[in-house]
Amino acid sequence: MKIVLFTDIHGKTFFIKSLSEEIKSADLIVVCGDITHFGNAVSAKGVLDAFSRHNGKIIAVAGNCDLPEVESLFKSDEIRTINGINFVCLGGSLVTPSRTPNEHYESYYEQKLADFELKLAGSKLPLILVSHQPPFGTINDKLPSGLNVGSKAVRRFIEKYQPLACFTGHIHEGRGCDYIGTTKVINPGPFSEGFYASIQIIQNPLEARYQIKQAFMQ
């Protein structure tokens, strides 16, 4: 299974043209939040339509820079099962100094993830967490100052369930891959600067192999 992962687009779709063949070849496109730059649902749909012209198989979550109404575009309170993998999707972010429009307290993530745990009960399928908000204590949630600003609730969920991967974004400087136990935490970097990731899900043994790449405008 091939996944092409994008995050932190901020309404800038001009790199998509140069990636049309790679997007077409994917089994799934995952968009990990900040689809717009303070845009509404209409704006977010316009951005996603730019991808769906090449490939309509898309999972997306809203980011903190998307208006809350963008959540209505997605089934963010459901688990999506695709090609035998459960995708758990979380939008928004923790409260930031910038006071962006789609922010939450830790209690929100604790409740959301508790609800997902109930829905996952008994499932033996592999799991991938798609969360704009990164978990606490990795390279992916570290600011240039060295401060970690990730969610402890998200981290606890990962420690308990050990998903195959956590796809995340939000912290533009947090580009790269880190681990929580056996879980790969992958932030491809902001697509507003051309960064994205190509991920292959390999069977026997189950593994997520990734490459972080950078597109350039044609």
N, CA, C and O of each residue as an XYZ file, in Angstrom:
872
protein
N       0.849     -1.193      0.000
C       0.000      0.000      0.000
C       0.883      1.241      0.000
O       1.776      1.379      0.836
N       0.629      2.137     -0.938
C       1.397      3.375     -1.012
C       0.545      4.537     -0.515
O      -0.573      4.747     -0.985
N       1.089      5.289      0.443
C       0.443      6.475      0.978
C       1.323      7.679      0.672
O       2.536      7.633      0.875
N       0.717      8.754      0.185
C       1.442     10.013      0.051
C       0.873     10.967      1.092
O      -0.330     11.225      1.128
N       1.757     11.484      1.934
C       1.366     12.234      3.128
C       1.723     13.711      2.985
O       2.850     14.068      2.641
N       0.730     14.561      3.259
C       0.912     16.008      3.213
C       0.415     16.627      4.517
O      -0.503     16.101      5.147
N       1.010     17.728      4.915
C       0.505     18.479      6.057
C       0.873     19.947      5.890
O       1.757     20.295      5.106
N       0.183     20.799      6.637
C       0.504     22.232      6.686
C       0.622     22.839      5.287
O       1.652     23.392      4.902
N      -0.470     22.710      4.553
C      -0.546     23.231      3.184
C      -0.766     24.735      3.200
O      -0.213     25.461      2.374
N      -1.570     25.196      4.136
C      -1.866     26.627      4.305
C      -2.358     27.271      3.007
O      -2.030     28.415      2.691
N      -3.155     26.498      2.271
C      -3.781     27.017      1.062
C      -2.888     27.082     -0.155
O      -3.334     27.512     -1.219
N      -1.637     26.667     -0.031
C      -0.679     26.791     -1.134
C      -0.616     25.475     -1.916
O       0.019     24.510     -1.490
N      -1.280     25.462     -3.053
C      -1.404     24.229     -3.841
C      -0.481     24.212     -5.056
O      -0.571     23.297     -5.875
N       0.395     25.191     -5.192
C       1.149     25.310     -6.434
C       2.176     24.201     -6.655
O       2.693     24.071     -7.764
N       2.493     23.388     -5.625
C       3.428     22.280     -5.821
C       2.732     21.029     -6.364
O       3.400     20.093     -6.803
N       1.412     21.005     -6.336
C       0.698     19.778     -6.691
C       0.962     19.364     -8.132
O       1.122     18.176     -8.411
N       1.011     20.316     -9.045
C       1.195     19.996    -10.460
C       2.438     19.151    -10.692
O       2.415     18.219    -11.496
N       3.525     19.469     -9.993
C       4.773     18.737    -10.200
C       4.720     17.320     -9.621
O       5.587     16.497     -9.917
N       3.706     17.033     -8.798
C       3.588     15.721     -8.158
C       2.435     14.901     -8.708
O       2.044     13.906     -8.097
N       1.882     15.294     -9.846
C       0.666     14.648    -10.335
C       0.843     13.141    -10.511
O      -0.060     12.379    -10.167
N       1.975     12.695    -11.033
C       2.169     11.262    -11.260
C       2.308     10.509     -9.948
O       1.774      9.408     -9.810
N       3.012     11.080     -8.987
C       3.151     10.409     -7.696
C       1.807     10.342     -6.974
O       1.483      9.323     -6.364
N       1.034     11.404     -7.036
C      -0.280     11.408     -6.405
C      -1.189     10.374     -7.056
O      -1.920      9.665     -6.364
N      -1.149     10.284     -8.378
C      -1.970      9.299     -9.085
C      -1.602      7.868     -8.702
O      -2.463      6.988     -8.683
N      -0.333      7.634     -8.398
C       0.129      6.270     -8.125
C      -0.194      5.796     -6.709
O      -0.001      4.621     -6.397
N      -0.678      6.680     -5.858
C      -0.903      6.332     -4.460
C      -2.205      5.551     -4.276
O      -3.184      5.762     -4.993
N      -2.190      4.647     -3.303
C      -3.419      3.976     -2.884
C      -4.245      4.872     -1.970
O      -5.455      4.690     -1.832
N      -3.574      5.848     -1.344
C      -4.263      6.745     -0.416
C      -3.464      8.032     -0.261
O      -2.238      8.007     -0.152
N      -4.176      9.159     -0.253
C      -3.605     10.451      0.085
C      -4.048     10.788      1.499
O      -5.233     10.697      1.817
N      -3.103     11.179      2.352
C      -3.418     11.607      3.712
C      -2.992     13.059      3.872
O      -1.848     13.422      3.600
N      -3.936     13.885      4.320
C      -3.667     15.311      4.547
C      -3.840     15.568      6.038
O      -4.920     15.372      6.595
N      -2.765     16.007      6.668
C      -2.688     16.003      8.127
C      -2.875     17.395      8.746
O      -2.214     17.733      9.728
N      -3.780     18.202      8.167
C      -4.169     19.443      8.824
C      -3.525     20.706      8.295
O      -2.577     20.664      7.511
N      -4.070     21.849      8.746
C      -3.722     23.175      8.217
C      -3.828     23.166      6.695
O      -2.902     23.525      5.968
N      -4.994     22.741      6.261
C      -5.299     22.702      4.833
C      -5.344     24.115      4.280
O      -4.866     24.379      3.176
N      -5.924     25.020      5.059
C      -6.057     26.423      4.669
C      -5.241     27.293      5.625
O      -4.642     26.804      6.583
N      -5.235     28.587      5.338
C      -4.638     29.553      6.264
C      -5.766     30.441      6.778
O      -6.039     31.517      6.247
N      -6.417     29.940      7.847
C      -7.568     30.600      8.450
C      -8.770     30.607      7.501
O      -9.555     31.554      7.471
N      -8.888     29.520      6.727
C      -9.971     29.416      5.759
C     -11.135     28.594      6.266
O     -11.026     27.873      7.258
N     -12.269     28.718      5.559
C     -13.490     28.014      5.924
C     -13.604     26.693      5.171
O     -12.664     26.266      4.502
N     -14.775     26.046      5.288
C     -14.974     24.738      4.659
C     -14.898     24.821      3.142
O     -14.398     23.901      2.494
N     -15.391     25.919      2.569
C     -15.331     26.087      1.114
C     -13.882     26.173      0.662
O     -13.507     25.567     -0.342
N     -13.068     26.918      1.390
C     -11.649     27.032      1.048
C     -10.940     25.693      1.171
O     -10.126     25.330      0.322
N     -11.254     24.962      2.236
C     -10.618     23.658      2.439
C     -11.006     22.680      1.335
O     -10.167     21.927      0.841
N     -12.258     22.693      0.957
C     -12.702     21.815     -0.131
C     -11.976     22.154     -1.427
O     -11.633     21.261     -2.202
N     -11.740     23.447     -1.663
C     -11.004     23.840     -2.861
C      -9.596     23.279     -2.877
O      -9.109     22.849     -3.923
N      -8.936     23.280     -1.724
C      -7.585     22.719     -1.636
C      -7.621     21.214     -1.880
O      -6.819     20.689     -2.652
N      -8.546     20.522     -1.228
C      -8.631     19.069     -1.396
C      -9.025     18.683     -2.813
O      -8.608     17.639     -3.314
N      -9.825     19.518     -3.458
C     -10.192     19.259     -4.856
C      -8.968     19.288     -5.762
O      -8.915     18.578     -6.766
N      -7.979     20.116     -5.402
C      -6.749     20.173     -6.204
C      -6.015     18.837     -6.168
O      -5.367     18.458     -7.144
N      -6.114     18.121     -5.049
C      -5.548     16.768     -4.963
C      -6.456     15.751     -5.660
O      -5.978     14.888     -6.397
N      -7.763     15.857     -5.424
C      -8.689     14.836     -5.922
C      -8.797     14.835     -7.442
O      -9.273     13.858     -8.020
N      -8.369     15.902     -8.099
C      -8.317     15.870     -9.569
C      -7.349     14.798    -10.051
O      -7.482     14.299    -11.168
N      -6.381     14.444     -9.219
C      -5.399     13.414     -9.564
C      -5.673     12.096     -8.862
O      -5.338     11.029     -9.376
N      -6.296     12.175     -7.658
C      -6.562     10.958     -6.891
C      -7.622     11.288     -5.845
O      -7.399     12.126     -4.972
N      -8.760     10.637     -5.934
C      -9.872     10.939     -5.038
C      -9.871     10.163     -3.740
O     -10.774     10.334     -2.920
N      -8.867      9.302     -3.531
C      -8.816      8.506     -2.294
C      -8.047      9.298     -1.236
O      -6.821      9.223     -1.152
N      -8.788     10.052     -0.437
C      -8.186     11.011      0.491
C      -8.759     10.833      1.896
O      -9.968     10.695      2.080
N      -7.854     10.839      2.888
C      -8.224     11.023      4.289
C      -7.609     12.349      4.725
O      -6.445     12.620      4.432
N      -8.384     13.174      5.424
C      -7.860     14.470      5.868
C      -8.395     14.805      7.245
O      -9.478     14.366      7.630
N      -7.622     15.589      7.980
C      -8.077     16.186      9.232
C      -7.839     17.687      9.150
O      -6.993     18.149      8.385
N      -8.591     18.443      9.942
C      -8.399     19.883     10.018
C      -7.233     20.199     10.952
O      -6.915     19.427     11.857
N      -6.604     21.350     10.712
C      -5.554     21.820     11.601
C      -6.029     22.989     12.430
O      -7.186     23.400     12.341
N      -5.137     23.519     13.232
C      -5.502     24.657     14.075
C      -5.695     25.938     13.280
O      -6.361     26.857     13.754
N      -5.126     26.020     12.079
C      -5.287     27.204     11.235
C      -6.487     27.094     10.293
O      -6.725     27.993      9.486
N      -7.233     26.012     10.388
C      -8.503     25.877      9.672
C      -9.635     26.287     10.613
O      -9.585     25.993     11.808
N     -10.640     26.955     10.090
C     -11.785     27.287     10.926
C     -12.467     25.998     11.407
O     -12.440     24.995     10.693
N     -13.072     26.003     12.592
C     -13.695     24.780     13.124
C     -14.688     24.129     12.172
O     -14.859     22.911     12.205
N     -15.352     24.920     11.320
C     -16.328     24.349     10.396
C     -15.699     23.377      9.402
O     -16.400     22.558      8.806
N     -14.375     23.464      9.220
C     -13.694     22.541      8.310
C     -13.829     21.108      8.804
O     -13.823     20.174      8.003
N     -13.952     20.924     10.131
C     -14.133     19.578     10.679
C     -15.357     18.892     10.075
O     -15.401     17.666      9.978
N     -16.360     19.693      9.664
C     -17.596     19.116      9.131
C     -17.376     18.398      7.803
O     -18.218     17.605      7.383
N     -16.250     18.668      7.139
C     -15.950     17.993      5.873
C     -15.530     16.550      6.081
O     -15.609     15.739      5.159
N     -15.077     16.223      7.302
C     -14.483     14.920      7.554
C     -15.259     14.183      8.634
O     -15.940     14.791      9.459
N     -15.142     12.868      8.611
C     -15.719     12.056      9.679
C     -14.654     11.888     10.762
O     -14.130     10.798     10.989
N     -14.353     13.017     11.426
C     -13.222     13.023     12.350
C     -13.505     12.265     13.634
O     -12.587     12.011     14.414
N     -14.751     11.902     13.867
C     -15.077     11.135     15.068
C     -15.281      9.662     14.757
O     -15.845      8.918     15.559
N     -14.819      9.254     13.591
C     -14.965      7.859     13.189
C     -13.609      7.266     12.849
O     -12.632      7.980     12.620
N     -13.576      5.942     12.822
C     -12.376      5.232     12.398
C     -12.581      4.784     10.964
O     -13.565      4.113     10.651
N     -11.675      5.147     10.113
C     -11.759      4.768      8.699
C     -10.919      3.516      8.470
O      -9.736      3.497      8.808
N     -11.510      2.487      7.909
C     -10.791      1.246      7.627
C     -10.545      1.160      6.136
O     -11.487      1.090      5.347
N      -9.279      1.166      5.747
C      -8.888      1.157      4.345
C      -7.780      0.130      4.161
O      -6.767      0.164      4.860
N      -7.980     -0.788      3.211
C      -6.986     -1.827      2.916
C      -6.542     -2.580      4.170
O      -5.367     -2.911      4.328
N      -7.500     -2.843      5.058
C      -7.201     -3.625      6.246
C      -6.459     -2.883      7.337
O      -5.876     -3.511      8.221
N      -6.468     -1.546      7.297
C      -5.808     -0.725      8.321
C      -6.833      0.251      8.898
O      -7.572      0.892      8.151
N      -6.875      0.361     10.221
C      -7.710      1.351     10.879
C      -6.977      2.691     10.965
O      -5.879      2.772     11.515
N      -7.591      3.731     10.420
C      -7.037      5.077     10.506
C      -7.863      5.871     11.512
O      -9.063      6.073     11.325
N      -7.206      6.319     12.579
C      -7.848      7.143     13.605
C      -7.418      8.586     13.362
O      -6.225      8.877     13.280
N      -8.398      9.493     13.248
C      -8.106     10.856     12.797
C      -8.465     11.892     13.855
O      -9.571     11.881     14.397
N      -7.522     12.788     14.144
C      -7.685     13.852     15.133
C      -7.316     15.194     14.513
O      -6.246     15.337     13.922
N      -8.202     16.172     14.650
C      -7.926     17.491     14.105
C      -7.580     18.507     15.173
O      -7.612     18.217     16.369
N      -7.247     19.715     14.714
C      -6.956     20.822     15.609
C      -5.610     20.687     16.290
O      -4.794     19.840     15.927
N      -5.388     21.541     17.290
C      -4.149     21.485     18.064
C      -4.433     21.925     19.488
O      -5.519     22.415     19.801
N      -3.443     21.743     20.340
C      -3.496     22.347     21.658
C      -3.451     23.871     21.539
O      -3.128     24.410     20.480
N      -3.775     24.548     22.620
C      -3.784     26.009     22.631
C      -2.386     26.541     22.351
O      -1.406     26.078     22.935
N      -2.305     27.510     21.458
C      -1.030     28.109     21.060
C      -0.979     29.576     21.486
O      -2.018     30.177     21.759
N       0.230     30.159     21.545
C       0.325     31.590     21.851
C      -0.359     32.463     20.808
O      -0.755     33.592     21.099
N      -0.499     31.932     19.580
C      -1.105     32.714     18.493
C      -2.630     32.736     18.556
O      -3.266     33.532     17.865
N      -3.219     31.871     19.376
C      -4.675     31.793     19.508
C      -5.336     31.598     18.144
O      -6.148     32.414     17.709
N      -4.976     30.518     17.492
C      -5.543     30.180     16.190
C      -6.966     29.633     16.362
O      -7.373     29.321     17.481
N      -7.730     29.513     15.258
C      -9.177     29.288     15.411
C      -9.619     27.891     15.820
O     -10.763     27.722     16.242
N      -8.759     26.883     15.713
C      -9.217     25.512     15.969
C      -8.301     24.851     17.000
O      -7.535     23.940     16.688
N      -8.404     25.337     18.231
C      -7.552     24.865     19.315
C      -8.375     24.184     20.400
O      -9.565     24.457     20.563
N      -7.714     23.286     21.142
C      -8.391     22.514     22.180
C      -7.469     22.338     23.384
O      -6.250     22.475     23.278
N      -8.075     22.032     24.524
C      -7.311     21.659     25.709
C      -7.050     20.156     25.693
O      -7.670     19.412     24.934
N      -6.120     19.724     26.546
C      -5.793     18.291     26.610
C      -7.035     17.448     26.884
O      -7.144     16.327     26.388
N      -7.970     17.978     27.671
C      -9.167     17.210     28.012
C      -9.960     16.807     26.770
O     -10.603     15.757     26.750
N      -9.910     17.649     25.731
C     -10.589     17.331     24.468
C      -9.969     16.076     23.849
O     -10.683     15.164     23.436
N      -8.638     16.038     23.789
C      -7.969     14.881     23.192
C      -8.147     13.643     24.063
O      -8.293     12.538     23.541
N      -8.138     13.814     25.376
C      -8.377     12.672     26.253
C      -9.740     12.042     25.975
O      -9.861     10.818     25.913
N     -10.766     12.881     25.807
C     -12.108     12.364     25.555
C     -12.218     11.740     24.175
O     -12.777     10.654     24.021
N     -11.686     12.428     23.171
C     -11.732     11.889     21.804
C     -11.057     10.525     21.732
O     -11.595      9.586     21.146
N      -9.879     10.424     22.331
C      -9.129      9.175     22.257
C      -9.789      8.081     23.092
O      -9.719      6.905     22.734
N     -10.424      8.451     24.192
C     -11.187      7.461     24.963
C     -12.345      6.918     24.134
O     -12.638      5.724     24.179
N     -12.999      7.790     23.381
C     -14.079      7.338     22.492
C     -13.539      6.387     21.430
O     -14.170      5.375     21.126
N     -12.383      6.704     20.868
C     -11.783      5.826     19.861
C     -11.418      4.476     20.475
O     -11.573      3.440     19.829
N     -10.938      4.481     21.711
C     -10.586      3.216     22.359
C     -11.791      2.292     22.448
O     -11.665      1.085     22.239
N     -12.952      2.846     22.756
C     -14.172      2.035     22.807
C     -14.481      1.444     21.440
O     -14.877      0.284     21.335
N     -14.301      2.241     20.395
C     -14.598      1.767     19.040
C     -13.575      0.748     18.551
O     -13.882     -0.091     17.704
N     -12.360      0.824     19.086
C     -11.309     -0.109     18.672
C     -11.371     -1.435     19.416
O     -10.689     -2.390     19.046
N     -12.186     -1.497     20.462
C     -12.228     -2.704     21.297
C     -12.495     -3.941     20.446
O     -13.476     -4.004     19.705
N     -11.617     -4.906     20.564
C     -11.777     -6.162     19.842
C     -11.167     -6.191     18.458
O     -11.034     -7.261     17.865
N     -10.793     -5.036     17.934
C     -10.209     -5.015     16.587
C      -8.754     -5.473     16.630
O      -7.985     -5.060     17.498
N      -8.397     -6.318     15.693
C      -7.015     -6.784     15.590
C      -6.319     -6.234     14.354
O      -5.220     -6.665     14.006
N      -6.967     -5.276     13.691
C      -6.362     -4.698     12.495
C      -5.227     -3.746     12.866
O      -5.256     -3.147     13.941
N      -4.233     -3.598     11.998
C      -3.188     -2.596     12.228
C      -3.810     -1.202     12.320
O      -4.898     -0.955     11.799
N      -3.098     -0.300     12.993
C      -3.623      1.022     13.291
C      -2.630      2.099     12.855
O      -1.423      1.965     13.057
N      -3.155      3.167     12.255
C      -2.371      4.366     11.974
C      -3.125      5.553     12.556
O      -4.319      5.719     12.305
N      -2.432      6.378     13.330
C      -3.013      7.578     13.912
C      -2.667      8.767     13.030
O      -1.497      9.011     12.735
N      -3.692      9.509     12.609
C      -3.516     10.723     11.809
C      -3.893     11.890     12.702
O      -5.077     12.114     12.957
N      -2.910     12.637     13.180
C      -3.153     13.678     14.181
C      -2.359     14.933     13.830
O      -1.128     14.920     13.823
N      -3.080     16.019     13.537
C      -2.369     17.278     13.287
C      -1.506     17.632     14.494
O      -0.364     18.064     14.338
N      -2.043     17.453     15.676
C      -1.309     17.710     16.915
C      -0.334     16.564     17.192
O      -0.767     15.422     17.350
N       0.966     16.838     17.256
C       1.915     15.749     17.523
C       1.879     15.311     18.981
O       1.428     16.056     19.852
N       2.358     14.101     19.240
C       2.483     13.639     20.626
C       3.637     14.350     21.332
O       4.523     14.921     20.697
N       3.597     14.297     22.640
C       4.620     14.959     23.457
C       5.937     14.184     23.443
O       5.947     12.953     23.449
N       7.041     14.920     23.425
C       8.345     14.342     23.715
C       9.048     13.668     22.566
O       9.689     12.633     22.755
N       8.944     14.232     21.375
C       9.658     13.716     20.202
C      10.301     14.892     19.476
O      10.118     16.044     19.869
N      11.048     14.603     18.427
C      11.580     15.695     17.604
C      10.457     16.430     16.895
O      10.627     17.573     16.470
N       9.312     15.775     16.767
C       8.208     16.319     15.975
C       7.416     17.397     16.696
O       6.655     18.128     16.062
N       7.579     17.509     18.014
C       6.848     18.545     18.760
C       7.799     19.549     19.416
O       7.402     20.295     20.311
N       9.057     19.563     18.966
C      10.056     20.418     19.594
C      10.198     21.733     18.833
O      10.466     21.747     17.631
N      10.015     22.834     19.555
C      10.211     24.161     18.980
C      11.702     24.471     18.864
O      12.516     23.803     19.503
N      12.080     25.475     18.060
C      13.495     25.848     17.971
C      14.117     26.194     19.326
O      15.328     26.067     19.509
N      13.284     26.630     20.269
C      13.774     26.942     21.616
C      14.124     25.693     22.411
O      14.758     25.780     23.462
N      13.709     24.519     21.910
C      13.912     23.266     22.627
C      12.718     22.821     23.433
O      12.735     21.735     24.012
N      11.663     23.647     23.485
C      10.461     23.318     24.244
C       9.608     22.310     23.495
O       9.344     22.481     22.305
N       9.170     21.247     24.191
C       8.247     20.279     23.612
C       6.814     20.723     23.875
O       6.447     21.015     25.014
N       6.008     20.773     22.819
C       4.650     21.310     22.931
C       3.591     20.294     22.468
O       2.479     20.674     22.101
N       3.943     19.024     22.489
C       3.021     17.989     22.037
C       1.991     17.624     23.081
O       2.029     18.098     24.216
N       1.072     16.773     22.672
C      -0.022     16.318     23.530
C       0.381     15.067     24.299
O       0.829     14.081     23.713
N       0.218     15.119     25.619
C       0.487     13.947     26.445
C      -0.605     12.904     26.278
O      -0.346     11.708     26.415
N      -1.829     13.344     25.980
C      -2.919     12.389     25.736
C      -2.646     11.582     24.479
O      -2.854     10.368     24.459
N      -2.182     12.251     23.432
C      -1.840     11.553     22.181
C      -0.695     10.580     22.432
O      -0.703      9.458     21.925
N       0.282     11.009     23.207
C       1.406     10.118     23.496
C       0.946      8.874     24.262
O       1.374      7.762     23.955
N       0.071      9.063     25.262
C      -0.416      7.913     26.033
C      -1.156      6.920     25.140
O      -1.017      5.709     25.309
N      -1.939      7.428     24.193
C      -2.654      6.559     23.257
C      -1.658      5.739     22.442
O      -1.839      4.536     22.254
N      -0.605      6.401     21.960
C       0.408      5.699     21.172
C       1.126      4.651     22.018
O       1.355      3.531     21.562
N       1.479      5.014     23.244
C       2.170      4.058     24.115
C       1.300      2.830     24.387
O       1.812      1.715     24.485
N       0.001      3.031     24.508
C      -0.903      1.924     24.813
C      -1.137      1.028     23.610
O      -1.111     -0.196     23.735
N      -1.369      1.628     22.436
C      -1.780      0.859     21.260
C      -0.646      0.563     20.293
O      -0.781     -0.317     19.443
N       0.472      1.278     20.401
C       1.606      1.092     19.503
C       1.151      0.977     18.040
O       1.364     -0.054     17.401
N       0.526      2.039     17.514
C       0.152      2.012     16.100
C       1.369      1.787     15.207
O       2.509      2.025     15.604
N       1.098      1.332     14.018
C       2.173      1.184     13.038
C       2.875      2.520     12.824
O       4.101      2.574     12.722
N       2.094      3.599     12.757
C       2.667      4.934     12.552
C       1.717      5.978     13.099
O       0.516      5.744     13.237
N       2.276      7.127     13.406
C       1.508      8.330     13.673
C       1.930      9.364     12.648
O       3.095      9.760     12.606
N       0.990      9.804     11.819
C       1.246     10.868     10.851
C       0.846     12.188     11.500
O      -0.262     12.311     12.023
N       1.731     13.168     11.471
C       1.466     14.403     12.185
C       2.045     15.598     11.439
O       2.669     15.455     10.387
N       1.823     16.782     12.011
C       2.303     18.025     11.401
C       2.373     19.097     12.464
O       2.911     18.880     13.549
N       1.816     20.274     12.140
C       1.654     21.386     13.076
C       2.959     22.138     13.335
O       3.028     23.347     13.119
N       3.988     21.435     13.796
C       5.265     22.078     14.090
C       6.119     22.006     12.831
O       6.676     20.955     12.512
N       6.221     23.122     12.119
C       6.919     23.113     10.837
C       8.378     22.677     10.985
O       8.935     22.028     10.101
N       8.985     23.042     12.110
C      10.393     22.690     12.331
C      10.565     21.237     12.764
O      11.690     20.751     12.882
N       9.437     20.536     13.003
C       9.491     19.168     13.512
C       9.546     18.119     12.420
O       9.155     16.973     12.640
N      10.026     18.494     11.250
C      10.095     17.559     10.124
C      11.028     16.399     10.450
O      12.128     16.599     10.965
N      10.573     15.179     10.141
C      11.404     14.002     10.353
C      10.622     12.876     10.985
O       9.399     12.942     11.110
N      11.345     11.835     11.386
C      10.737     10.638     11.983
C      11.365     10.386     13.342
O      12.585     10.440     13.499
N      10.517     10.111     14.317
C      10.956      9.718     15.649
C      10.164      8.467     16.032
O       9.304      8.012     15.278
N      10.458      7.930     17.188
C       9.790      6.709     17.649
C       9.210      6.901     19.043
O       9.810      7.552     19.898
N       8.039      6.327     19.255
C       7.504      6.089     20.592
C       7.295      4.585     20.669
O       6.342      4.059     20.093
N       8.166      3.899     21.366
C       8.167      2.440     21.306
C       8.475      2.003     19.885
O       9.498      2.385     19.318
N       7.584      1.198     19.312
C       7.785      0.741     17.929
C       7.067      1.623     16.911
O       7.172      1.392     15.706
N       6.339      2.632     17.388
C       5.554      3.486     16.491
C       6.428      4.553     15.854
O       7.123      5.294     16.549
N       6.392      4.628     14.530
C       7.074      5.711     13.828
C       6.185      6.951     13.838
O       5.028      6.898     13.421
N       6.726      8.055     14.313
C       6.024      9.339     14.307
C       6.634     10.158     13.167
O       7.804     10.536     13.219
N       5.824     10.425     12.137
C       6.334     11.018     10.898
C       5.677     12.361     10.647
O       4.461     12.448     10.477
N       6.488     13.404     10.624
C       6.061     14.731     10.184
C       6.805     15.014      8.888
O       8.024     15.185      8.916
N       6.110     15.070      7.748
C       6.810     15.266      6.476
C       7.319     16.678      6.274
O       8.090     16.932      5.349
N       6.894     17.615      7.138
C       7.234     19.019      6.938
C       6.160     19.719      6.135
O       5.340     19.059      5.497
N       6.148     21.039      6.152
C       5.049     21.797      5.540
C       5.034     21.713      4.012
O       6.034     21.978      3.345
N       3.869     21.337      3.483
C       3.733     21.305      2.032
C       3.698     22.720      1.454
O       3.886     22.900      0.251
N       3.462     23.715      2.293
C       3.565     25.103      1.823
C       4.981     25.420      1.362
O       5.190     26.392      0.636
N       5.958     24.613      1.773
C       7.347     24.737      1.317
C       7.750     23.569      0.420
O       8.925     23.417      0.089
N       6.775     22.743      0.026
C       7.027     21.651     -0.905
C       7.318     20.309     -0.272
O       7.494     19.327     -0.993
N       7.378     20.223      1.060
C       7.722     18.965      1.716
C       6.521     18.020      1.773
O       5.379     18.449      1.942
N       6.804     16.740      1.630
C       5.789     15.691      1.742
C       6.506     14.373      1.993
O       7.736     14.325      1.982
N       5.751     13.307      2.218
C       6.364     11.994      2.431
C       5.672     10.948      1.573
O       4.458     10.981      1.374
N       6.472     10.023      1.073
C       5.979      8.840      0.377
C       6.192      7.646      1.306
O       7.310      7.399      1.759
N       5.129      6.917      1.586
C       5.178      5.852      2.585
C       4.680      4.555      1.968
O       3.616      4.520      1.348
N       5.440      3.506      2.138
C       5.053      2.173      1.692
C       4.732      1.314      2.905
O       5.559      1.175      3.807
N       3.534      0.738      2.932
C       3.166     -0.199      3.989
C       3.519     -1.599      3.491
O       2.934     -2.097      2.528
N       4.474     -2.217      4.157
C       5.000     -3.518      3.756
C       4.421     -4.594      4.667
O       4.306     -4.389      5.876
N       4.061     -5.722      4.101
C       3.554     -6.856      4.868
C       4.686     -7.850      5.145
O       5.660     -7.934      4.397
N       4.531     -8.594      6.232
C       5.388     -9.753      6.548
C       6.899     -9.446      6.555
O       7.603     -9.840      5.625
N       7.400     -8.756      7.574
C       6.664     -8.203      8.715
C       6.054     -6.851      8.371
O       6.519     -6.158      7.465
N       5.011     -6.488      9.104
C       4.319     -5.231      8.855
C       5.241     -4.061      9.195
O       5.817     -4.009     10.282
N       5.373     -3.131      8.262
C       6.313     -2.025      8.438
C       5.880     -0.843      7.582
O       5.327     -1.017      6.496
N       6.136      0.357      8.083
C       5.907      1.580      7.311
C       7.268      2.149      6.914
O       8.002      2.659      7.760
N       7.595      2.062      5.649
C       8.853      2.615      5.142
C       8.566      3.977      4.522
O       7.620      4.121      3.747
N       9.365      4.956      4.854
C       9.040      6.318      4.441
C      10.230      7.009      3.773
O      11.391      6.681      4.020
N       9.899      7.964      2.930
C      10.867      8.900      2.375
C      10.271     10.292      2.470
O       9.153     10.518      2.007
N      10.993     11.223      3.060
C      10.584     12.619      3.050
C      11.213     13.303      1.847
O      12.425     13.233      1.638
N      10.374     13.966      1.057
C      10.823     14.545     -0.198
C      10.432     16.024     -0.257
O       9.681     16.516      0.585
N      10.944     16.706     -1.246
C      10.552     18.092     -1.462
C      10.235     18.324     -2.933
O      11.051     18.043     -3.810
N       9.060     18.830     -3.183
C       8.638     19.168     -4.543
C       9.071     20.581     -4.894
O       9.316     21.414     -4.022
N       9.157     20.829     -6.189
C       9.501     22.161     -6.683
C       8.501     22.563     -7.736
O       7.973     21.713     -8.453
N       8.238     23.838     -7.836
C       7.265     24.325     -8.806
C       7.775     24.140    -10.219
O       8.955     24.348    -10.502
N       6.863     23.742    -11.112
C       7.212     23.609    -12.519
C       7.072     24.943    -13.231
O       7.325     25.031    -14.432
